[in-house]
Amino acid sequence: HQAPFLNSVYDMVQKDAGLKDKLKIIAVGQGNDASALQMWQAFHKVPFPMIPDPDSVLGKALNFSPYPVTFLVDKAGKILWIHIGAFDNAEEVFKELKKAAK
């Protein structure tokens, strides 16, 4: 469900001169190994990098279990913006990311 919206957000970021080189989109496949993630990435034509996380290390480190979860992290590791659950409006998420990335 989330893949088309994330792909749209990625495209919007790539077309925005102010964000293109500032914001990087990376997906983490909680509970998924590399082969499962590669199949998912190919099936949904995901253009951004995806990192396998078969043991859900990220979720454990951040103390969260629901997913999908989307967040913006600065270079120091501080979470600037977070959205827990799926979203259905890529334009709204893009606006929120752009606002938080300033």
C-alpha positions as a Python dict, from the first residue, in 0.01 Angstrom:
ca = {
    (1, 'H'): (0, 0, 0),
    (2, 'Q'): (275, 245, 97),
    (3, 'A'): (512, 189, -198),
    (4, 'P'): (337, 408, -460),
    (5, 'F'): (313, 697, -214),
    (6, 'L'): (678, 669, -110),
    (7, 'N'): (779, 650, -476),
    (8, 'S'): (580, 972, -538),
    (9, 'V'): (743, 1148, -243),
    (10, 'Y'): (1083, 1039, -373),
    (11, 'D'): (1001, 1182, -719),
    (12, 'M'): (887, 1512, -565),
    (13, 'V'): (1209, 1539, -364),
    (14, 'Q'): (1418, 1468, -674),
    (15, 'K'): (1238, 1745, -866),
    (16, 'D'): (1279, 2001, -585),
    (17, 'A'): (1609, 2191, -628),
    (18, 'G'): (1615, 2285, -259),
    (19, 'L'): (1569, 1929, -134),
    (20, 'K'): (1724, 1708, -399),
    (21, 'D'): (2075, 1718, -253),
    (22, 'K'): (1962, 1777, 104),
    (23, 'L'): (1714, 1495, 168),
    (24, 'K'): (1787, 1127, 107),
    (25, 'I'): (1516, 863, 117),
    (26, 'I'): (1614, 521, 247),
    (27, 'A'): (1378, 239, 341),
    (28, 'V'): (1443, -22, 606),
    (29, 'G'): (1269, -355, 566),
    (30, 'Q'): (1188, -452, 923),
    (31, 'G'): (1171, -828, 956),
    (32, 'N'): (1287, -878, 596),
    (33, 'D'): (1606, -1032, 466),
    (34, 'A'): (1789, -909, 156),
    (35, 'S'): (1621, -1146, -91),
    (36, 'A'): (1268, -1058, 24),
    (37, 'L'): (1353, -690, 8),
    (38, 'Q'): (1499, -720, -342),
    (39, 'M'): (1181, -887, -468),
    (40, 'W'): (963, -621, -303),
    (41, 'Q'): (1181, -342, -442),
    (42, 'A'): (1165, -485, -795),
    (43, 'F'): (790, -553, -781),
    (44, 'H'): (709, -198, -663),
    (45, 'K'): (980, -32, -876),
    (46, 'V'): (1126, 144, -571),
    (47, 'P'): (1395, 391, -690),
    (48, 'F'): (1561, 455, -353),
    (49, 'P'): (1791, 231, -147),
    (50, 'M'): (1643, -31, 82),
    (51, 'I'): (1824, -187, 376),
    (52, 'P'): (1728, -533, 505),
    (53, 'D'): (1659, -557, 878),
    (54, 'P'): (1561, -921, 942),
    (55, 'D'): (1592, -885, 1320),
    (56, 'S'): (1409, -547, 1337),
    (57, 'V'): (1716, -382, 1490),
    (58, 'L'): (1596, -34, 1393),
    (59, 'G'): (1256, -79, 1557),
    (60, 'K'): (1418, -213, 1872),
    (61, 'A'): (1673, 71, 1882),
    (62, 'L'): (1399, 334, 1848),
    (63, 'N'): (1157, 141, 2069),
    (64, 'F'): (874, 117, 1816),
    (65, 'S'): (696, -177, 1667),
    (66, 'P'): (420, -40, 1442),
    (67, 'Y'): (498, 4, 1081),
    (68, 'P'): (507, 153, 838),
    (69, 'V'): (672, 444, 1008),
    (70, 'T'): (822, 733, 815),
    (71, 'F'): (1061, 979, 971),
    (72, 'L'): (1309, 1251, 890),
    (73, 'V'): (1642, 1237, 1072),
    (74, 'D'): (1908, 1508, 1063),
    (75, 'K'): (2280, 1436, 1028),
    (76, 'A'): (2320, 1428, 1406),
    (77, 'G'): (2057, 1154, 1435),
    (78, 'K'): (1780, 1374, 1578),
    (79, 'I'): (1430, 1284, 1457),
    (80, 'L'): (1279, 1601, 1307),
    (81, 'W'): (949, 1458, 1184),
    (82, 'I'): (764, 1130, 1222),
    (83, 'H'): (451, 972, 1078),
    (84, 'I'): (336, 638, 1219),
    (85, 'G'): (117, 428, 991),
    (86, 'A'): (42, 439, 622),
    (87, 'F'): (-31, 761, 441),
    (88, 'D'): (-249, 818, 138),
    (89, 'N'): (-141, 1163, 27),
    (90, 'A'): (214, 1200, -104),
    (91, 'E'): (173, 1575, -157),
    (92, 'E'): (87, 1634, 209),
    (93, 'V'): (381, 1422, 327),
    (94, 'F'): (612, 1607, 89),
    (95, 'K'): (494, 1943, 229),
    (96, 'E'): (552, 1822, 586),
    (97, 'L'): (899, 1689, 500),
    (98, 'K'): (993, 2010, 324),
    (99, 'K'): (880, 2216, 622),
    (100, 'A'): (1068, 1993, 870),
    (101, 'A'): (1387, 1983, 660),
    (102, 'K'): (1450, 2359, 688),
}
